[in-house]
């Protein structure tokens, strides 16, 4: 079929990363997929995170951000044990996955993994959003 285009879909994007004075969550430009293959267009974010995810998650992200600032910045250079760095990164990964699960479809969440690479929360993890752990 000549001249057909794929349906478009808007995807909101977030980055989970810490920085001085930040919340642990950064908006990335929304992305409009579809239409002409290979073309995407940046859109301004239009969602209020305070109503899109739980206040507990936002508080955990803020605490994680503040911990990262405390661990990795400041005037004193102090050694940080590998186990502490690894735990911090794993917590960031967990929070990014939790963010993705709470937001659901139409969202992409980026975080820094244990190899210091920027990674999108994987779709297979996103598909398990309804799995809960019984205490």
C-alpha angles and dihedrals in degrees: 000000000000122000097014121141131201118251114266124240130188116226123192115215132204136180122214106210137130129238138154111288093004134120099230092254125089127186116234118195113279112248129223109209125192135030104092110024113255095017122115128170128208113237127189113255114260104180130097107225092201089069097033098060136026121280087232091061092048090050091049091050091050091050091047090049092050091048090052091051090049093048102041108029139044138087098290121070107216130171116255119203117242091237090058092049091047093049091049092051092045090051090051090051091049092049091048090051091047089050090051092048094049092047096045127184119007094042136095121195123199125199140163113260130208092276090056090250122135108245135182115229102262120252091234089059090047090054090059093061093122095055112108132183118236116221 
